[in-house]
Amino acid sequence: MLPSTRAHQRKNLQAKRNQATVAMGFVSGMLSGMHRHGHDPTPLLAATGISLADAASRIPVDRYAALYNLIIAELDDEAFGLLSRPMPTGSFEFLCRGMLGAATLEEALGRASRFLRIVLPDLRIAVRRDGARAELEIAETNAVFAGRDDPARVFALEWLLRLVHGVACWFVGRGIALDSVRFPYARPAHADDYALVYTERSSFEGNTLLARFHDNLLELPIRRDDAALGRFLEGAPGRISMLYRRDREMVVRVRDLLRAALPENLSIEQVAQQLHLSTRTLHRRLEDEGSSFRLIKEATRRDIAYARLTKTAQPIAQLAADLGYADTSTFYRAFVAWSGQSPEQFRSQLAARQGAMTGGKPAKRDNQ
């Protein structure tokens, strides 16, 4: 294969990866600190092409990561203005450099928890063993939020778990499967995304945030050096902490194959064959990354459906066929499960909001 052809394929693969999306709840939570401190997020949202007009819409992960970094720069606070005192810019880099050189993941996480205790005094991280399981606990040390389900509190806990888990995965060079996560708040509207971000086994209403994983993972060696860390920090921390991270490489590869094959509805056996893996190995690799074949297939279809309904006037029956559904009624049931409304209701509500914003002029849609 010619070098130019390989470069073109890598470019196309990166373009596909950038099509992944996140729920609006993660964005609104991230903006909570700006609102608290009287900052208008409108210019940052405009700069990243994000609109808050439709709570059901989904945000491309590259825009999410860009907004993440812009908020930090605006507030000079890597904790988004959510806590009682700022987390100074550069803290993430020092966190990573403090973990560098540790012999095992257990030692690296111990260093991380001690450092975060200094820069995040309102939250405490503890890592411990409990039989054959290890536990990572995040607890509050000060009452800084408006209530148990305050969006700022929800996002602060989501963010810190994503941050620590993502950095840990990178340092050991593999996904760290979370067996379960118990969150200390009511189930948020965007909790369906937790299966791809954390694990399918998420529960709510706990006293503290408690993530469990197999204790032998604490013995994994640290595989990164200073040169690798320098590359890792480019575009940090937003690029590293976005919801669909590079440490989920198998999730991305499976999603790309499923998307490219549509309207053909690939089975896990067919995908495994294309990846030159056994079905059992593919299942295990996805489980290691906290996901499953069924969840990836559903998320891929959902993201395309939302995008088409938002940007085009494509007939519902044709959209269902394009997504590989055997009949329109099956697609309807799936869409109601995702959004709580029918595709027509979703499109009508979006059109009404856009009409209100444009003075009654209908938004132009492509017939696709």
PEWOLIN-V211963 format. One record per run of one state. SS is the DSSP state (helix for helix, strand for strand, loop for the rest). FROM is the first residue (numbers start at 1). TO is the last residue. If there is no record, write none. Layout:
BEGIN
ss:SS from:FROM to:TO
ss:SS from:FROM to:TO
END
This chain:
BEGIN
ss:loop from:1 to:2
ss:helix from:3 to:17
ss:loop from:18 to:20
ss:strand from:21 to:23
ss:helix from:24 to:30
ss:loop from:31 to:31
ss:helix from:32 to:36
ss:loop from:37 to:41
ss:helix from:42 to:48
ss:loop from:49 to:57
ss:strand from:58 to:60
ss:helix from:61 to:75
ss:loop from:76 to:90
ss:helix from:91 to:99
ss:loop from:100 to:103
ss:strand from:104 to:104
ss:helix from:105 to:119
ss:loop from:120 to:122
ss:strand from:123 to:130
ss:loop from:131 to:132
ss:strand from:133 to:140
ss:loop from:141 to:150
ss:helix from:151 to:172
ss:loop from:173 to:179
ss:strand from:180 to:182
ss:loop from:183 to:190
ss:helix from:191 to:197
ss:loop from:198 to:201
ss:strand from:202 to:203
ss:loop from:204 to:208
ss:strand from:209 to:214
ss:helix from:215 to:219
ss:loop from:220 to:220
ss:strand from:221 to:221
ss:loop from:222 to:225
ss:helix from:226 to:232
ss:loop from:233 to:237
ss:helix from:238 to:241
ss:loop from:242 to:245
ss:helix from:246 to:261
ss:loop from:262 to:267
ss:helix from:268 to:274
ss:loop from:275 to:278
ss:helix from:279 to:288
ss:loop from:289 to:292
ss:helix from:293 to:311
ss:strand from:312 to:312
ss:loop from:313 to:315
ss:helix from:316 to:322
ss:loop from:323 to:327
ss:helix from:328 to:339
ss:loop from:340 to:342
ss:helix from:343 to:357
ss:loop from:358 to:365
ss:strand from:366 to:366
ss:loop from:367 to:368
END
